Amino acid sequence: MPDLPWFVYAMLLAPLGLILIAAAVKTWQVREARNWPQAPGKVVTSVAEVREIRVSDSDREDGYRLEKRNFANVTYEYAVGGRKLRCNRISIGEDLGNFEVAENLAKYPAGSILTVYYNPRHPDQ
């Protein structure tokens, strides 16, 4: 093994460390969500929409570019503690766009009834 300064090894291992931290955080979120209470909800809107998102691009001077992607915008209402709330998150995972848009719109048509799992500390989540 070459005799390199410690910070070289740290720089090489940093991306792995960040990936492990992100995986641990997501695992913790999923475990927490298993115990969340539920409430009945109703889908208010269910439409496809195009959004511009920032994408890393090392070839650009500013390091990113804007890219248009399709998203399923499913908005639903539910009530917790007498408060009427709205949300549009349908998965604990991150929505990167261009993935399962038609499937999600078909699964959650406007007017349909669904079960909402919410964070008891922050019912709007």
C-alpha positions in Angstrom: 0.0 0.0 0.0 1.5 3.4 -1.0 2.4 5.8 1.8 -0.1 8.6 1.2 -1.2 11.3 3.7 -4.3 10.5 5.7 -6.4 13.1 4.0 -6.0 11.4 0.6 -7.6 8.3 2.1 -10.3 10.5 3.8 -11.1 12.1 0.4 -11.4 8.7 -1.3 -13.6 7.3 1.5 -15.8 10.4 1.9 -18.3 9.4 -0.9 -18.8 6.0 0.6 -19.4 7.6 4.0 -22.0 9.9 2.6 -23.8 7.0 0.9 -23.8 5.1 4.2 -25.1 8.1 6.1 -27.9 8.6 3.5 -28.9 5.0 3.7 -29.0 5.0 7.5 -31.2 8.2 7.5 -33.6 6.7 5.0 -33.8 3.4 6.9 -34.5 5.3 10.1 -37.3 7.3 8.3 -38.9 4.0 7.0 -38.8 2.5 10.5 -40.4 5.6 12.1 -43.1 5.6 9.4 -44.1 2.0 10.3 -45.6 3.3 13.5 -47.3 6.4 12.2 -51.1 6.6 12.8 -53.5 6.6 9.8 -56.4 8.6 8.7 -58.9 8.3 5.8 -58.2 10.7 3.0 -59.6 11.8 -0.4 -57.7 12.5 -3.6 -58.4 16.1 -4.6 -56.3 16.4 -7.8 -54.4 13.8 -9.8 -52.6 15.3 -12.8 -49.3 15.0 -14.6 -47.1 18.0 -14.6 -43.7 19.1 -15.9 -41.2 20.6 -13.5 -37.7 21.9 -14.1 -35.2 20.5 -11.8 -31.5 21.1 -11.3 -29.2 18.3 -12.5 -25.4 18.2 -11.8 -23.4 18.9 -15.0 -19.7 19.2 -14.6 -19.4 20.5 -18.2 -21.2 23.7 -17.3 -19.6 26.7 -15.6 -22.1 26.8 -12.8 -22.0 23.0 -12.3 -25.6 22.3 -13.1 -28.3 22.5 -15.8 -32.1 22.6 -15.7 -33.9 19.5 -17.0 -37.7 19.1 -17.6 -39.2 16.0 -16.0 -42.7 14.6 -15.6 -44.2 14.1 -12.2 -47.5 12.8 -10.9 -49.0 15.6 -8.8 -51.5 13.7 -6.5 -52.9 16.0 -3.9 -55.1 14.6 -1.1 -57.0 15.9 1.9 -57.3 14.3 5.4 -58.2 15.4 8.9 -56.1 15.1 12.1 -57.4 16.5 15.4 -60.1 18.4 13.7 -57.7 20.1 11.3 -58.1 19.6 7.6 -54.8 19.0 5.9 -53.5 18.7 2.4 -50.4 16.9 1.1 -49.0 15.6 -2.2 -46.4 13.1 -1.1 -47.4 9.5 -2.0 -44.3 7.6 -1.1 -41.6 7.7 1.6 -39.0 7.5 -1.3 -37.7 10.5 -3.2 -39.6 11.3 -6.4 -36.9 12.0 -9.1 -39.5 12.4 -11.9 -40.1 10.5 -15.1 -40.8 7.3 -13.1 -44.2 5.6 -12.6 -46.1 8.8 -13.5 -48.9 7.0 -15.3 -49.1 4.2 -12.8 -49.4 6.7 -9.8 -52.1 8.7 -11.6 -54.0 5.5 -12.3 -53.6 4.3 -8.7 -54.8 7.6 -7.2 -57.5 9.1 -9.4 -59.3 12.3 -8.3 -62.1 11.5 -5.9 -60.8 8.2 -4.7 -60.5 7.3 -1.0 -57.1 6.3 0.4 -55.4 5.7 3.7 -53.0 8.4 4.8 -50.1 7.7 7.2 -49.0 10.8 8.9 -46.2 11.9 11.3 -47.8 12.3 14.7 -45.3 15.1 15.6 -46.0 16.9 12.3 -49.4 15.8 11.0 -49.0 17.7 7.7 -46.2 15.2 6.8 
